[in-house]
Amino acid sequence: MKTAWGNQIERDERREQRRGFTSARRLGFSLIDLLVSIAVMSVLIGIMLPLLSGVRERARQVVCANNVRQIGYGLQMFAHDNNDLLPDSLATESGDPGARFMLPETDSAAPLAMNGWNPHESLTLRLDHEDRRDFGVTWDGLGILYDEYFLRSPEVFYCPSERGANSYAESRDLWDSENEHELIEGNYQYRLPPESQQLSRVSPDRTLVANALRSQDEYSHVVGNNLLKADLRVTWYKDEGGSLFQSLAPSTNQITEMITGVTRGWEILDFGNPEERWETPSYGTGLPQHGNGDHDHNMPLLELFTR
């Protein structure tokens, strides 16, 4: 038989249980609360994703600029050890007249490829077996910096924003492989300036290295390009209006357009868009300067990220 005291204890326990159950019900979410929360989170994610994407791309631009700077150091050291000469290339204006990349005579672009001047191939770092046999060299252009131990990190030759198939991830096995007969390409365009192969004789505003200009598919940043000038400064070319991007070949299947696009790209990176008004600079380099003094086309990298 329960006592009055026992009954009171049971009533108190049941009361506490009901109170806890009621409190739990008050603290729970209704279906409307859940739907509203999901909607708010979806809106916030939609706002934040483009911002995060932009931050990641800017970080990749900084890494890319550092790669270009390392290449500049390599070119400087190479020139110091080789009587002021830049690494030779079979695919640039000052390249070997053997014309390694000569096009078939039936191709409409063949006149542009005379004397080895086929500039879209200057992404080549290591020649394949056939070209090596024909021309007696293994490494070409910027690849010579790797071969001669000025730059021994393969990643330096690849932009982290590479949009084509020619990325370091795709090429890693070629660098690690003992089979040295396969072609290796980077995605930094290189050229020997037409006026001289001696670094000290090249006009300081001449562009030596840039993100790939071979095609739109391989153009890393779309909105601009990291450049190495002949005075070894690294600058960011802001492609306002997309004139540089639009001048490039749509794909790597169009040889004539690639040659024309790379040639046009170097002109834009050296002088800006020729359709704009230019004046001769007062400091006498012989290179044009924007008429209103606006230098956004060659904006220093620090200024780009502080705007």
ABEGO torsion letter per residue (X at the ends): XBBAAAAAAAAAAAAAAAAAAAAAAAABBBAAAAAAAAAAAAAAAAAAAAAAAAAAAAAAAAAAAAAAAAAAAAAAAAAAAAGGBBBBBAABAABBAAGAABBBAABAAAAAABGGBBAAAAABABBBAAAAAAAGBABBEAAAAAAAGABABAAAABBAABABABBAAAAAAAAABABAABBBBBABBBBBBAABABAAABBAABBABBBBAABAAABAAGAEBBBBBAAGBBBBBBBBGGAAAAABBABAABAAAAAAAAAAAAAAAAAEBAABBBBBBAAGAGBBBBAAGBAAABBBAAAAAAX
